[in-house]
Amino acid sequence: MTTDWLNLGEAAQALGVHPATLRTWADSGEIPSQRTPGGHRRFRREDLDAWLAADVRVHSAGAQVIVQTTLGRARLVLAEGEASHESWHQHLDPAVRRNHQETGRRLLNLVMRYLSRDGKDETVLAEGREIGREYERMGRESGLSLAETVQAFLFFSEFLFQTTYDMTEAAGTHGPTDWGKIRRQITLFTNEVLLALIEAHSCEKSSH
């Protein structure tokens, strides 16, 4: 039987995380990896599949359903072009729009991990901050003002909150206390992303 080995970038893409996040997990021993003679990391696909299966099993049922529903709605919203009615969206060329979609998918995956770990994962927060910096860069390179870039991020954040609320109401599996806790965790996470976005803009501005 031939073992399917992946490099760092390929393995990170398979897990839906940033390579830096996977590097941290590998260094801590959370995910098995090996080094080539040249010092490059390699990951067995079967190890990644086993890790994903175990990670799903430890998710709370509520958090898992919330994010899976949100992911489905995200694809629907993008397909229907709701964002196209926003002024900031009209400044983005097709390539940047695709980047926004991919970044949004990564952010949703991070929210899933953050909720499943009860809002106690600094690695996930660090990855969220990196996404905030990516949002700032994409906005700046597309000629958006800081206000327009923040507006684009808030559009996504409001969508996330509303979808989560709609799902919990429809499922009837969470009471007011549970929803309050979930909302606080999402707020904490998205605030970290937004602050990183604003800080990145300030650093870029001060460097010129």
WOTA-V795144 format. One record per residue. N is the residue number from 1. RES is the residue in one small letter. PHI is phi in degrees with one decimal (999 if undefined). OMEGA is omega in degrees with one decimal (NA if undefined). NEAR is the number of other C-alpha atoms within 12 Angstrom. Layout:
{{N RES PHI OMEGA NEAR} {N RES PHI OMEGA NEAR}}
This chain:
{{1 m 999 -179.0 3} {2 t -84.8 179.0 7} {3 t -83.7 -179.3 11} {4 d -91.5 -179.1 16} {5 w -100.1 179.6 24} {6 l -120.6 173.5 26} {7 n -80.3 -174.5 25} {8 l -59.6 -178.4 35} {9 g -64.2 179.9 22} {10 e -65.5 179.8 22} {11 a -67.1 179.0 35} {12 a -62.9 178.5 29} {13 q -64.8 179.8 23} {14 a -64.2 -179.3 25} {15 l -90.9 -179.5 32} {16 g 75.5 -180.0 29} {17 v -128.3 177.6 37} {18 h -76.5 177.9 33} {19 p -53.7 179.2 23} {20 a -63.9 178.1 22} {21 t -66.1 179.5 32} {22 l -64.5 177.9 34} {23 r -60.7 178.7 28} {24 t -63.9 179.6 24} {25 w -63.6 179.7 26} {26 a -66.9 179.6 25} {27 d -62.8 -178.8 16} {28 s -84.3 -179.9 13} {29 g 85.3 -178.9 13} {30 e -69.0 176.9 19} {31 i -126.1 -179.6 31} {32 p -64.2 175.2 28} {33 s -154.2 175.9 29} {34 q -131.9 179.1 22} {35 r -108.9 173.4 18} {36 t -78.3 176.0 14} {37 p -55.1 178.8 8} {38 g -85.3 176.4 8} {39 g 92.5 -179.7 11} {40 h -87.2 179.1 16} {41 r -75.8 172.7 27} {42 r -134.7 -177.3 29} {43 f -123.8 175.6 34} {44 r -80.0 -179.7 26} {45 r -58.3 -178.9 26} {46 e -65.7 175.6 20} {47 d -67.9 178.7 25} {48 l -65.4 179.2 32} {49 d -62.9 179.8 19} {50 a -66.6 -180.0 18} {51 w -66.3 178.6 25} {52 l -61.8 -179.9 23} {53 a -63.2 179.5 14} {54 a -68.6 -178.9 14} {55 d -65.6 178.3 21} {56 v -65.4 -177.8 24} {57 r -65.2 -178.1 15} {58 v -86.4 176.2 19} {59 h -64.5 169.2 24} {60 s -68.9 -177.7 23} {61 a -58.3 -177.9 19} {62 g -62.8 -178.3 29} {63 a -64.1 -179.1 39} {64 q -63.6 -179.6 28} {65 v -65.5 179.3 27} {66 i -55.2 -173.6 40} {67 v -72.8 177.7 38} {68 q -62.0 176.9 26} {69 t -64.7 179.8 26} {70 t -63.5 178.7 34} {71 l -60.6 178.3 30} {72 g -63.6 178.9 20} {73 r -66.2 -179.8 25} {74 a -61.3 178.9 33} {75 r -62.9 -179.9 20} {76 l -65.9 -179.8 17} {77 v -62.3 179.3 22} {78 l -64.0 -179.6 24} {79 a -65.9 -178.1 14} {80 e -78.7 175.0 12} {81 g 71.1 179.4 16} {82 e -58.6 -177.8 19} {83 a -67.4 -176.8 28} {84 s -64.4 179.1 20} {85 h -81.7 -179.1 15} {86 e -84.7 -176.9 19} {87 s -61.7 -178.9 18} {88 w -64.9 -177.2 29} {89 h -66.9 -177.5 31} {90 q -70.8 178.5 21} {91 h -88.5 -175.3 25} {92 l -95.4 176.4 27} {93 d -78.4 -175.2 19} {94 p -54.3 -179.2 14} {95 a -65.0 179.7 14} {96 v -68.0 177.4 24} {97 r -61.5 177.2 25} {98 r -65.0 177.5 17} {99 n -63.5 177.6 21} {100 h -63.3 179.1 32} {101 q -63.0 -179.4 30} {102 e -65.7 178.7 25} {103 t -65.1 176.6 31} {104 g -62.8 178.1 36} {105 r -63.5 177.7 32} {106 r -63.2 -179.6 33} {107 l -64.9 178.0 41} {108 l -65.0 176.2 42} {109 n -61.6 178.6 32} {110 l -66.9 177.0 39} {111 v -59.6 178.2 45} {112 m -58.9 -179.7 42} {113 r -66.4 -178.3 38} {114 y -65.0 178.4 36} {115 l -67.2 -176.5 37} {116 s -67.3 179.8 29} {117 r -104.6 172.5 25} {118 d 60.0 175.9 26} {119 g 66.1 -176.6 26} {120 k -129.5 -179.0 18} {121 d -138.9 -177.4 23} {122 e -66.8 178.1 20} {123 t -62.6 179.3 25} {124 v -66.6 177.7 37} {125 l -61.8 179.6 34} {126 a -62.6 177.4 27} {127 e -66.6 176.9 36} {128 g -63.3 178.3 41} {129 r -63.4 177.9 31} {130 e -63.3 177.2 33} {131 i -65.5 175.7 38} {132 g -58.5 177.9 37} {133 r -66.9 177.5 31} {134 e -67.5 176.7 33} {135 y -58.7 -179.3 43} {136 e -62.9 -178.7 39} {137 r -63.7 179.9 32} {138 m -62.6 179.0 36} {139 g -66.3 -179.0 35} {140 r -63.1 -178.5 28} {141 e -68.4 177.7 20} {142 s -93.4 178.1 25} {143 g 82.3 178.3 20} {144 l -80.6 172.3 25} {145 s -75.1 176.7 23} {146 l -60.1 -179.5 28} {147 a -60.8 -179.6 20} {148 e -68.5 178.7 26} {149 t -65.4 177.5 36} {150 v -64.3 178.4 32} {151 q -59.9 178.3 25} {152 a -63.0 179.3 36} {153 f -68.4 179.2 39} {154 l -65.8 175.6 26} {155 f -58.7 179.4 25} {156 f -66.9 -178.1 34} {157 s -62.3 179.8 29} {158 e -64.9 176.3 19} {159 f -60.9 179.9 26} {160 l -62.8 179.9 36} {161 f -62.1 -175.5 29} {162 q -65.5 179.5 23} {163 t -64.6 178.6 28} {164 t -61.8 180.0 38} {165 y -64.5 179.8 31} {166 d -59.0 -178.0 22} {167 m -66.1 -178.0 27} {168 t -67.1 177.1 30} {169 e -64.8 -177.7 18} {170 a -68.4 -178.6 15} {171 a -74.6 -179.5 16} {172 g 66.2 -176.8 15} {173 t -100.2 -178.7 20} {174 h -126.2 175.0 25} {175 g -88.1 -179.3 16} {176 p -56.7 -178.6 14} {177 t -66.1 179.5 12} {178 d -63.3 -179.6 22} {179 w -63.6 178.8 27} {180 g -60.2 179.5 17} {181 k -66.6 179.5 18} {182 i -62.3 -179.6 33} {183 r -63.5 179.0 32} {184 r -63.0 -179.7 19} {185 q -66.8 178.1 29} {186 i -65.8 178.8 39} {187 t -61.5 178.7 26} {188 l -59.6 -178.3 27} {189 f -65.0 -176.9 39} {190 t -67.0 175.9 39} {191 n -64.0 178.0 23} {192 e -63.0 178.7 27} {193 v -64.2 -178.1 36} {194 l -65.6 179.0 34} {195 l -62.9 178.1 27} {196 a -64.9 177.4 29} {197 l -61.0 -177.9 35} {198 i -66.7 179.2 33} {199 e -63.3 178.4 24} {200 a -62.8 178.2 28} {201 h -65.0 -180.0 30} {202 s -64.3 179.3 18} {203 c -65.2 179.1 15} {204 e -64.6 -178.9 17} {205 k -68.1 -178.5 15} {206 s -72.5 -178.9 9} {207 s -81.3 -179.7 8} {208 h -105.0 NA 7}}
